[in-house]
Amino acid sequence: MAFVTGGARGFGNAIAVAFSREGARGVAVIDINPQALTEGKKIVESFGTKCLAIEVDVTKEEDVERAVAEAVKDFGRIDYAASVHPSSSKYDQNRKLMGMTSQGISQHPLLSNPHIRHFTEDFRKGMVVNSTGVFLSTKHELRQMMKQDFIEVEEGRVPQRGAIFNSASVNSQMAIVGSMPYTASKYAVLGTTKAAALEARDYSIRVNAIFPGFLLTDLLKPIVGAVNGLPQEVWAGCEARQGRAAKFEEVWHVAVLITSPRMSLVNGVNLFVDGGFTINEA
């Protein structure tokens, strides 16, 4: 059974669908947007998998705790969990794009916003969605996994209770002028992942992170090339440094793989699925 926060739309829904296509007997999609939940649930169910849609604000602990309880009540346990928390407002989306930059980007008005110009509230908002939401999700997913029986694995494999992956970013390792709130929040995601991985391994649970490369999601499409948005040439530069445009299935297969029992010794890593973006100096 898979539990996906941010699973109603975009990359998160692609992850939920991937678990469905790979044979999960049930998928719980967690999101704050009720309309997206309805649509995302239909997509998952179209692959023949039972889907539970739960409206949740991941920045509120009582909401996350309730979502875990509802999923367990319906499915009995949580085997695999994914935290993919998309920003909900245009402002937050623009801030996210500040980390997706290459040479010359800082000259664009949207991206020329150094540390000293950021409002404190902007920083707090980015942290609470990107890092606090991941912390709360990981916390309550682990609490559930720690008390459940081992999952069924192939003969000879080590016992395992479950696996978690969090959606990190190139900004979990790199930074650019103007990306202070987003970069700080994504470093926090990686820190949460690594600390949780060490705490969870004694319970036969793994926690990892994935940086999903540059995917033109539905959240980004209205911004790329738009007036006061991200220039098309900037996005093209990111894809060029990545080597080419990425396909959703190239990332969702990795998400399913990294939670698979066959990856039993992989723990506490941030796996870059970016075609070499982060190692490319060009």
Sequence and secondary structure as in RCSB ss.txt:
>XXXX:A:sequence
MAFVTGGARGFGNAIAVAFSREGARGVAVIDINPQALTEGKKIVESFGTKCLAIEVDVTKEEDVERAVAEAVKDF
GRIDYAASVHPSSSKYDQNRKLMGMTSQGISQHPLLSNPHIRHFTEDFRKGMVVNSTGVFLSTKHELRQMMKQDF
IEVEEGRVPQRGAIFNSASVNSQMAIVGSMPYTASKYAVLGTTKAAALEARDYSIRVNAIFPGFLLTDLLKPIVG
AVNGLPQEVWAGCEARQGRAAKFEEVWHVAVLITSPRMSLVNGVNLFVDGGFTINEA
>XXXX:A:secstr
 EEEETTTSHHHHHHHHHHHHTT SEEEEEES HHHHHHHHHHHHTTT EEEEEE  TTSHHHHHHHHHHHHHHH
S  SEEEE     SHHHHHHHHTTS  TTGGGSTTT   GGGS HHHHHHHHIIIIIHHHHHHHHHHHHHHTS  
    TTS    EEEEEE  GGGT   TT HHHHHHHHHHHHHHHHHHHHHGGGTEEEEEEE      TTTTTTBT
STTSB HHHHHHHHHHHTS   HHHHHHHHHHHHSGGGTT  S EEE STTGGG   
